[in-house]
Amino acid sequence: MSFFGANTATTTAAAPAEKDIEVPEPPSDSISSLAFSPAADYLAVGSWDNNVRLYEVGAGGQTQGKAMYGHQGPVLSVCWNKEGNKVISGGADNAARMFDITNGQSQQVAQHDAPVKVVKWIETPQGGILATGSWDKTVKYWDMRSPTPVATVQLPERCYSMDVQYPLMVVATAERHIQIFNLTNPNTAYKTIISPLKWQTRVVSCFTSSASSGFAVGSVEGRVAIQYVEEKDSSNNFSFKCHRKDQTPNAKDQSLVYAVNDISFHPVHGTFSTCGSDGTIHFWDKDARTRLKTFEAAPGPISATTFNRNGTIFAYAVSYDWSKGHSGMTPGHPNKLMLHACKDDEVKRRPKK
């Protein structure tokens, strides 16, 4: 069920290996979400054009469209199950859908009273569970075999972002609430805090391969906070400014402030990326508190990012993110899906200062 027609030649960028590779035939509208399979280099891409597309990424970065399925409204989130044979997506049609890559069939697996902003797969000792976070102010857990949720958790506000690193789940809502769950007791929040950042939360992302559990928070005001779950680690909490520009060159006023749209942690090294409405991407090391890499600015906002399962490929989307409202949606605004081959020195931790 390839959406490129069987005769589409696989394209490779003829450019030098240093250049990031542009994926041919991207979605026709802004890209909301990206997720690599945990089993192979398959990339799921959710878009405001109501569709989820699946691409296979070859060893040289060449890509091939493999499948596509639709929602009845914009797709806001995508994830995979642990085996990497099913893609789950959440949409503005108040539903989550599951696509089986073995047979090309999709079916609805979750229902909310408002758009499903985030879908996350939770691998528990008892088996896989789907968590869906919605603007109806709930998180629901589903075991996929039943049309009714296993449990429903009331949130203080609409769900804006959510991430899982078992047994940690972090849910960020409107009005800057952040709820922290220990998934061994999934029905009640372990802790509820107000975001350490003063402005609206855009994204939360859990640490990978870290000695202590915690998460990063990104806000619309060009700032990221590193937050540890336990009180004993709280001396390591800090926040920093990023995704800002000077109003006039060399003025060092940093007065142009952009939203942080996504934060992705490297699966092996625990370093992380931030991307923003300013069209830039940075790699950071939270422990050495240092910036590892800055990408050349893209011709539009970076709306979503993700690493593949072993952290050798970094995918990012250049798409309009509505950060400047309707007036920013100019004709011919770039809509690109890009792949970057990660080098060790960009993603490896630095020795602590």
N, C-alpha and C positions, 0 to 999 in steps of 0.2 A: 504493500500500500504506500509505495514511495510517492511523495508529492512532487517529485522532480521529473517524473516520466522515466521509464527504464533506460532511455538512451542518453541521459545526461552524463556527460563525461565528468569524472572526478577532477576537480581543478586544484592545482598547487600554485602557490605564489612563486613566481619566478625570481622575486626579489631576493636579496641576500638573506641568509638565515637569521640575521639580527632583527629583521623587521617582523612586527606582529602580523599574523595572517588574518585576512578578512574572510569570513565564512560566506560562500555564495548563497544566494536565495534566502536572505533573512526574512523574518516576519514583515508584514506589510504595514504594521503600526508599532508604536513604542513597545519595547521589551520590558516586561515587569520583573521577570524572575528567571534564574538559571540554576540548574542542578546537574551534576555529573553522577552517573551510576556508580555505586560502591563496588561493582564487579568488573566493569570494563569502561573504555573511553567512549561512552555514549552520553551525549549532552541533551538534556530536556530544556526547552525554552518556552516560557509562557509569555503571551503578548496580549495587548489591548485589542488585537484583531479577533479576539475570541478563540484563538487556537493555541494548542500545544504542539510544538514540532520537536522531533527527535533526530539528532544528527549523530553519525558515527565519525569519530576523529581517528585518522590513521596515524602511523608512527611519525610521518613527516609533517603532520599538521593538516594534511588534506582532509576534507570533510565530505560526507555524503548524506543527503537527506534520506531518512529511513521510514518515517511515518509521521502522520499528523492526525490529530483528532480535535473536536471542538466542544466548546461550552456555549450556553445561550447568552453569554455576556463576556466582558473582558476577563482574561485569566490573570489572577493576581499573585499566584504562588505555585511552585512545583517542587516535588520531592520524589524520591525513589524508595522502594522497600529494600530490605537488607540484601536479598538475593539479586537485586538488580534486574528482575524480570517484570516489574510493574512500576508504572509512573502514576503518581497521584497529583491532582491539581485542584486548586480552589479558585472560585470565580465570583464575579459580580452577579451571577445568576443564583446566588445563595446556596450553591451546591459544591461538593467535592466529587470529582470523577476519578476512576481508576482505569488505566489503560494497560492491557496485558500484551507485552511485546511478543509473546510466543504465538498468540493467535490474532493480534490486531483488533481485538474487541475492546470497547470502552463501556463502562457502566457507572451509574451514580452510586456513590458509597456513603455520602453524608449530606445532611440538609440543615440549613440554618434559617433564621428569620431575616437575615440581612447578608450582604456579601461576606464570603469566606476570604479573609485577608491573608491567612497563613495556613499551610498544611505541613505537618512534620511527622516523620515516621519515628516511632519509639520502639526500640528493640529491648524488650524486657526478658528476664529469665523465663517468664511464662509464655513468651511468644511476642509477635509483632502487634503493635497497636497504632492506629492513626489518630493523631491529635489535630483538631481543626480549631482555629481561633477566628472569631467573627466580629463584625461591627454590631452584632446583636448583644454584645457584652458577655459572651460566654466562650469557654473552651469546652469542646466535647471530645470524648474518647470513643473510638469505634473499633470493633474487632473484625470488621469487614464482612462477617458472615451474617450479621443481623442488621435489619434496616433501622433499628433504634440504637442510640448510643449506650455504651456501657455505663457512662457517667457524664454528668454535665456540671461544670464549675462556673459559678457566677463571678464575673470580673467587676472591678470598680467602674470600668468604662469600656469603650470600644477597643478591641484588640488592634494594635498597629503593627506589632512585630513580636516574634516568638522564636526561640531557639532551644534545641535540646542537645545535651551531651550527657547521656544517661549516667547517673540518676538525676542530673540537674535539668530542670526546665525553667526558662525565664520568659515571662510574658510582659510586654510593655504595652500600655494602653494610652488613650487620650488623657489629658490632664496630668501627664507625667508620672502616673502610677507605674511601679514595677513590682510584679509579683514573682516570687521565687518559690519553686516547687521542688520537693524531694519526691521523685517518682515512685519511691517505695510506698508513699502515702499520697497518691495523686489527686485526691479529691479536695484537699485543703492546702492553702498556701503555707509554706514553711515560714515565709517572711514576706512582709509587704513594705516597700520603701517608696519614697518620692525620689525621682531621678536626681542625681547629683548635679545635673545640668539644668540651667534655668529655663530653657526653651523646649519646645515640643520634641518628643522623642521620635526619631525616624527609624532607628534600627537597634536591635540588641543581638549580640552574637556571643555564644559561650566559648570559653577558652578550650583549646585542644591541647593535649600533651602538656598539662601544667601540673605542678606539684599540688597546688591548692585550687579549689574550684572557684570560678568567677566568670565574669562576662564583661564585654565592652558595650557601651551605649553611645550612639551617635545622635546628634540633634540637628535641627534645621539651622542652628546658629554656628556652623563651622567649628564644632568642638566634639571631642571624644572623651569619655570617662572610662577608666579601667577600675572595675569594682569587684572586690572579693566578697564571697558569700559569708564567710565566718568572721566574727568579730576579731579573732586572734590575728587575722591577716589584714585588718583594716588600715594598718599603717602603710600598707603598700598601695592603697587607693590613690589615684591621681587623675587629673584631667589635663588635656592639652588642646591648643587651638590648631586647626588645620583647615584646608579648603577656604582660604581667604586670599584676597589680592589687594595691592595698593591702588588707591583711587588714581594717583598719578605716579608714573614710574619713579622708583628710587625714593618715594616719600616715606617709605617704611610705616605707613599709617594703618595698613591692613584693614581698611575700612569697608572694603567690599566683602561681604560675608555670604557664604554659600552653604547649602544643606549637605550634610553627610548622608549619602543615599544607601550605602551598603558597607558592611564590614565582614570580611571573610578571613577565618583563621586557617593557617597552613596545617594540614593534617599530620605532618611529621614533626615539624620544628616548632609549632606553636607561635610563630610570628604571624602578623596579620596585615591585611590590606584595608585601606579606606578609599572610597571613591566619592566624588561629589558633583554637584550641579555646575561646578566650575570647569568640568571636563578633565580633571586630573585624578590620578591614582597614585597612592604612596604605599610602600611596604614599610612596616614598623616592627621594632622589637620592644615589647612592653617591659621586659626585665632590665635590659640595658638602657631603656628609655631613649631609644635612638631611631632615627629614620634610616632605613636600609636602601631605599630606592625611590626615585620619582620618575614617573612616566612622562613622556612628552604630552603636552595638553592635546586632548582630542577636540574635534570640531563641534562638539556638543556635550551636554551633560552625560556623565556615566550613571546609568540607572541601576545596574545590577552587576555582581561579580561572583565568581566561585572558583575554587581549586578542584582539580580532579582528585581521585582517591589517593594517589601517592604524591601529590603536590608538584608534579612535573609540568602540568599545564594550568595556566590561569586564564579563565574566560571572562570577558567583560562586554557589556552592551553600551553602545553610544546611542542614546535615544532621548527624545524630549521628555522631561520629567514633570512638566507643568509647573516648574518652580517660578516661572515668570507669568503664570496664568495664560489666558487665551491669547494675549498679544504675542507671546513668545512662540506660538505654534506657526512659524513661518513656512511657506511652501518650500519644499526641497530641504527641509531640516534632515540632517543625517540620521539614518537608522541602521546601525551596523552591529554585527556580532563579530567580536575579535578574539583571537587566541594568541597567548603569549607563552613562549617556552621559558620556563623558570630556570635561571642559573643558580647554582648553590650559594654564591656570595650575595644574591638578592634576598634569599629566604632563610638562610641559616642564622641562628642566634649569634650575637656578638658577646664577647666576654663582658661581664658586669664591670661597670666603672669602679 
